[in-house]
């Protein structure tokens, strides 16, 4: 086909000497027909048409634009929405410097074990030092974040005396020291202006109960004949509970336990804490505690897992109210002393009570 045949009516020729006369009309006059170039066929326009660069409708041929172009040379790709780039998957992080945490933990464990089994009064001194440092951290954060001035001096002196009185005089000595410490807080605060007196002394009495009074039950555990093994059982069960909660929660945790208080804790972690603590409790009661039984260890482990978890959540509530992550920075990888005592403090009276019921206090 050449260009001269474009637009000729079907079934007719161009009209020449050997053909019949051309139809009448100017469009088919021989003279003008020789000088007229045929018009290209306008292809069908798809529904909706096309848009040109100025937003006007424009027809686009459905075939090739040029004679040497074939349809398959520029295939039309289907329209599809772009897929947003996916962020790289991040590995789970422990959130702390595990190397420093393990090193500090081993160091603290060595100090505790040495003082516990070499000379009992030395371990009482370790408890008193931990109490004083914990009170300093707690009162400092209260003053920094809430402008609450709980008097540290009577708290520190009364707290250390409370631990010693519990070891020497038993529960009665601990209660008397607690009452005297609360009274000292009330009197000490009277030396300052009355503004904020009520909140300051309330915080002081709370601090006296929360830190030294609960820690006194560790000293009460130590007074028994097998006291060092009772204290070691208490420490092992609490650490194993925390470790089981961390390990299982980090690996399998999906369902939050208390997202408003501590978003990192999961129900799976709680199951791990209970499982690990019950197993460790059965072993400790069977092999470390005089006249202990494995089934008592199961009960003891369950109670420790519950109290340790509640203690951890309790301090998390305090830190969330204060708007801080850690109570201090004294222990690399752990935070402060109070960040290590959070699960130990409420667990001490639970262990002391259950051991007293199971095997007595002597």
MOWO-V711336 format. One record per backbone hydrogen bond with DSSP energy under -0.5 kcal/mol. CO is the residue of the C=O (numbers start at 1). NH is the residue of the N-H. If there is no record, write none. Layout:
# MOWO-V711336
{{CO,NH} {CO,NH}}
This chain:
# MOWO-V711336
{{2,5} {3,6} {5,8} {9,12} {16,19} {25,28} {26,29} {29,33} {30,34} {31,35} {32,35} {32,36} {33,36} {41,43} {46,49} {50,58} {52,55} {56,52} {58,50} {66,69} {70,73} {71,74} {72,75} {75,77} {82,84} {96,98} {97,101} {98,102} {99,103} {100,104} {101,105} {102,106} {103,107} {104,108} {105,109} {106,110} {107,111} {108,112} {109,113} {110,114} {111,115} {112,116} {113,117} {114,118} {115,119} {115,123} {119,122} {119,123} {120,124} {121,125} {122,126} {123,127} {124,128} {125,129} {126,130} {127,131} {128,132} {129,133} {130,134} {131,135} {132,136} {133,137} {134,138} {135,139} {136,140} {137,141} {138,142} {139,143} {140,144} {141,145} {142,146} {142,148} {143,147} {147,149} {148,150} {151,155} {152,156} {153,157} {154,158} {155,159} {156,160} {157,161} {158,162} {159,163} {160,164} {161,165} {162,166} {163,167} {164,168} {165,169} {166,170} {169,173} {170,174} {171,175} {172,176} {173,177} {174,178} {175,179} {176,180} {177,181} {178,182} {179,183} {180,184} {181,185} {182,186} {183,187} {184,188} {185,189} {186,190} {187,190} {188,191} {189,192} {194,197} {196,200} {197,201} {198,202} {199,203} {200,204} {201,205} {202,206} {203,207} {204,208} {205,209} {206,210} {207,211} {207,212} {208,213} {209,214} {211,215} {212,216} {213,217} {214,217} {215,218} {215,219} {216,220} {217,221} {218,222} {219,223} {220,223} {221,224} {224,227} {226,230} {227,231} {228,232} {229,233} {230,234} {231,235} {232,236} {233,237} {234,238} {235,239} {236,240} {237,241} {238,242} {239,243} {240,244} {241,245} {242,246} {243,247} {244,248} {245,249} {246,250} {247,251} {248,252} {248,253} {249,253} {254,256} {255,267} {258,261} {258,262} {262,258} {262,265} {265,257} {265,258} {266,270} {267,271} {268,272} {269,273} {270,274} {271,275} {272,276} {273,277} {274,278} {275,279} {276,280} {277,281} {278,282} {279,283} {280,284} {281,285} {282,286} {283,287} {284,288} {284,289} {289,292} {293,297} {294,298} {295,299} {296,300} {297,301} {298,302} {299,303} {300,304} {301,305} {302,306} {303,307} {304,308} {305,309} {306,310} {307,311} {308,312} {309,313} {310,314} {311,315} {312,316} {313,317} {314,318} {315,319} {316,320} {317,321} {318,322} {319,323} {319,324} {330,332} {331,334} {331,335} {334,336} {335,331} {336,340} {337,340} {337,341} {338,342} {341,345} {342,346} {343,347} {344,348} {345,349} {346,350} {347,351} {348,352} {349,353} {350,354} {351,355} {352,356} {353,357} {354,358} {355,359} {355,360} {356,360} {362,225}}
